[in-house]
Amino acid sequence: MSRNFIQSGRKIVAIGRNFSEHAKELGNAVPKAPFFFLKPTSSYIVNGQNIEVPKGCEVHHEVELGVVIGKDGRDIAAKDADQYIAGYTLALDMTARNLQDAAKKAGLPWSAAKGFDTFTPIGDFISKEKIPDTDNVDLSLKIDGVTKQIGNTHQMIFKIPTLIEHVSSIMKLQEGDVILTGTPAGVGAVLPGQVITCEMGTQGKILSQLRFPVVERNKV
């Protein structure tokens, strides 16, 4: 079932500011404890589909390692977290940055900035045996062939077991849910007509490569 997480998962849990250099580039304080926001599963698109830029939005790219939950659990201890992981995926957390900045200044939630249709481009399921060391996963993103983001999960402030412990202390994690673990520095705007490509690998081996054209959002 977890291999079909895009259809079966109930929620996307996105960790904020989990790479210190990314927090700093946006002028945010580096967090002392994990925090997260939720994205709707209706925002998923798969490899090759279009990322839509809504009218009036400055949309930024954020490449991330996603953790696919394999079974239900609540109040999971960090030492037991691996038992609840089915596998991993490569993902993008697209953000309407101008809407997010306005919401932050007003003390309002970020749901609108993060929840537009097409704002969670996602890759295929990768079994956890293919990533034995989640602290050494390379992430990179290019726009029209120009590298914009490059990083490694060893830069994460809070590691995956800590994230699972924290999230599950608040809400039940369910089979097929995805935890987005944060993005390295280098985020920036994307424009209609551009093409985003991103890649994830470990120890020189490429595990996932994705491509997403960027278009204007049209009325349906």
NUSE-908427 format. One record per residue (C-alpha): residue number from 1; x, y, z. Coordinates in Angstrom, 2 decimals, padded with zeros to 5 digits. Layout:
BEGIN
NUM|X|Y|Z .
...
% end
This chain:
BEGIN
1|000.00|000.00|000.00 .
2|002.79|002.47|000.86 .
3|004.15|002.15|-002.67 .
4|000.91|003.80|-003.79 .
5|001.30|006.60|-001.27 .
6|000.29|009.31|-003.75 .
7|-003.21|007.81|-003.91 .
8|-003.48|006.43|-000.38 .
9|-001.71|008.98|001.84 .
10|-003.88|011.24|003.96 .
11|-001.48|014.10|004.64 .
12|001.78|015.79|003.73 .
13|003.73|016.98|006.77 .
14|006.33|019.56|005.75 .
15|009.15|020.45|008.13 .
16|010.11|024.11|008.14 .
17|013.61|025.60|008.25 .
18|015.45|022.32|008.75 .
19|018.57|023.51|006.92 .
20|020.20|026.43|008.73 .
21|021.50|028.12|005.57 .
22|018.01|028.08|004.07 .
23|016.56|029.63|007.23 .
24|019.22|032.34|007.09 .
25|018.71|033.13|003.39 .
26|015.07|033.98|004.13 .
27|015.96|036.02|007.21 .
28|014.45|033.48|009.61 .
29|015.83|032.39|012.95 .
30|017.27|028.87|013.05 .
31|014.71|026.80|015.02 .
32|015.59|025.23|018.36 .
33|012.92|022.54|017.95 .
34|011.20|021.06|014.87 .
35|008.08|022.70|013.52 .
36|005.89|021.80|010.59 .
37|002.95|022.77|008.43 .
38|000.50|020.63|006.44 .
39|-000.04|020.48|002.69 .
40|-003.07|018.91|000.97 .
41|-002.53|015.69|-000.97 .
42|-004.48|017.37|-003.80 .
43|-001.28|019.35|-004.44 .
44|000.57|016.25|-005.69 .
45|001.72|016.03|-009.29 .
46|003.98|013.35|-010.75 .
47|007.02|013.42|-013.00 .
48|006.44|015.31|-016.24 .
49|003.28|017.12|-015.18 .
50|003.11|020.92|-015.13 .
51|003.77|023.14|-012.14 .
52|001.28|026.00|-012.27 .
53|002.11|029.57|-011.28 .
54|-001.06|031.26|-009.99 .
55|-001.71|034.84|-011.04 .
56|-000.09|037.34|-008.69 .
57|002.15|034.76|-007.01 .
58|005.92|034.68|-006.81 .
59|006.49|030.93|-006.71 .
60|009.72|029.48|-005.30 .
61|011.21|026.00|-005.62 .
62|012.34|023.89|-002.63 .
63|013.82|020.43|-003.28 .
64|013.42|017.92|-000.45 .
65|013.79|014.31|000.68 .
66|010.40|012.85|001.49 .
67|009.85|010.07|004.03 .
68|006.99|007.68|003.23 .
69|005.32|006.26|006.33 .
70|004.73|002.51|006.26 .
71|002.34|001.93|009.14 .
72|000.19|003.85|011.58 .
73|001.82|005.11|014.75 .
74|001.47|007.68|017.49 .
75|003.96|008.82|020.16 .
76|006.78|007.04|018.30 .
77|010.16|007.16|020.05 .
78|013.07|008.27|017.88 .
79|014.79|004.93|018.51 .
80|011.80|003.11|017.00 .
81|011.23|005.48|014.07 .
82|012.79|003.23|011.43 .
83|010.07|000.63|012.02 .
84|007.51|003.13|010.68 .
85|009.37|004.08|007.50 .
86|008.36|002.28|004.29 .
87|010.69|004.22|002.04 .
88|011.53|007.59|000.56 .
89|010.79|009.87|-002.36 .
90|012.13|012.99|-004.04 .
91|009.81|015.97|-003.76 .
92|009.44|019.68|-004.29 .
93|007.69|022.00|-001.85 .
94|006.53|024.85|-004.07 .
95|005.79|028.07|-002.21 .
96|003.98|031.27|-003.12 .
97|006.64|033.31|-001.34 .
98|004.86|036.66|-001.48 .
99|001.75|035.14|000.08 .
100|003.84|033.41|002.73 .
101|005.68|036.62|003.59 .
102|002.40|038.51|003.93 .
103|000.94|035.76|006.12 .
104|004.03|035.70|008.36 .
105|003.88|039.48|008.86 .
106|000.21|039.24|009.80 .
107|000.70|036.22|012.06 .
108|-001.53|034.09|009.84 .
109|-001.18|030.47|008.67 .
110|000.74|029.55|005.50 .
111|-001.85|027.20|004.00 .
112|-002.64|029.35|000.98 .
113|001.04|029.86|000.15 .
114|001.77|026.13|000.29 .
115|-001.46|024.49|-000.79 .
116|-002.12|025.46|-004.40 .
117|-002.78|022.67|-006.88 .
118|000.52|021.32|-008.33 .
119|002.54|022.64|-005.36 .
120|003.90|019.23|-004.31 .
121|005.65|017.64|-007.28 .
122|006.62|014.14|-006.18 .
123|008.72|011.21|-007.39 .
124|008.30|007.46|-007.26 .
125|008.54|005.35|-004.14 .
126|012.10|004.33|-003.18 .
127|012.39|001.40|-000.77 .
128|014.32|002.20|002.38 .
129|016.89|-000.50|001.66 .
130|018.19|001.72|-001.16 .
131|019.03|004.52|001.31 .
132|020.81|002.85|004.23 .
133|022.15|006.19|005.48 .
134|019.59|008.99|005.42 .
135|022.23|011.40|006.72 .
136|024.07|011.20|003.40 .
137|021.58|011.90|000.62 .
138|022.45|014.39|-002.12 .
139|019.76|016.78|-003.34 .
140|020.01|019.12|-006.30 .
141|017.76|021.27|-008.47 .
142|018.24|023.06|-011.78 .
143|016.19|025.59|-013.72 .
144|016.73|025.38|-017.47 .
145|019.91|023.44|-016.80 .
146|021.38|025.97|-014.36 .
147|022.03|024.64|-010.84 .
148|020.11|026.56|-008.17 .
149|020.12|024.20|-005.16 .
150|022.64|021.62|-004.08 .
151|022.91|020.08|-000.64 .
152|023.09|016.94|001.45 .
153|020.88|015.68|004.25 .
154|023.83|015.69|006.66 .
155|023.11|019.44|006.80 .
156|019.68|018.86|008.35 .
157|019.29|020.36|011.82 .
158|016.83|017.69|012.98 .
159|017.31|014.15|011.70 .
160|014.53|011.89|010.49 .
161|014.03|009.89|013.74 .
162|013.65|013.17|015.66 .
163|011.14|014.45|013.10 .
164|009.04|011.29|013.32 .
165|009.10|011.44|017.12 .
166|008.05|015.09|017.11 .
167|005.25|014.84|014.54 .
168|003.81|011.65|016.01 .
169|003.69|013.25|019.46 .
170|001.10|015.66|018.01 .
171|-000.80|013.65|015.43 .
172|-000.99|010.04|014.34 .
173|001.20|009.21|011.37 .
174|-000.65|006.95|008.95 .
175|000.44|004.59|006.22 .
176|001.11|006.54|003.03 .
177|001.69|009.88|004.74 .
178|004.75|011.80|003.59 .
179|007.09|013.89|005.72 .
180|009.02|016.50|003.73 .
181|012.26|016.98|005.63 .
182|013.32|020.49|004.59 .
183|015.28|022.14|001.80 .
184|018.89|023.28|001.38 .
185|019.82|026.87|000.55 .
186|019.37|028.34|-002.90 .
187|015.59|028.66|-003.18 .
188|014.29|031.15|-005.70 .
189|011.55|032.08|-008.13 .
190|010.38|030.04|-011.10 .
191|008.60|031.49|-014.13 .
192|006.22|030.12|-016.74 .
193|008.19|028.72|-019.67 .
194|011.01|027.41|-017.50 .
195|011.71|023.74|-016.74 .
196|012.68|022.45|-013.29 .
197|014.79|019.32|-013.03 .
198|015.81|017.79|-009.72 .
199|017.82|014.83|-008.58 .
200|018.44|012.71|-005.51 .
201|021.22|010.20|-004.92 .
202|023.60|008.71|-002.43 .
203|027.25|007.68|-002.64 .
204|027.41|008.67|-006.29 .
205|024.34|006.64|-007.30 .
206|021.33|008.48|-008.70 .
207|018.07|007.27|-007.16 .
208|015.56|009.69|-008.66 .
209|015.45|012.28|-011.43 .
210|012.39|014.45|-012.08 .
211|011.38|017.05|-014.66 .
212|008.55|019.58|-014.37 .
213|007.63|022.26|-016.92 .
214|006.37|025.51|-015.39 .
215|003.22|027.10|-016.83 .
216|000.72|029.81|-015.97 .
217|-002.30|028.61|-014.01 .
218|-005.41|028.79|-016.16 .
219|-009.03|028.72|-015.12 .
220|-010.54|025.26|-015.40 .
% end
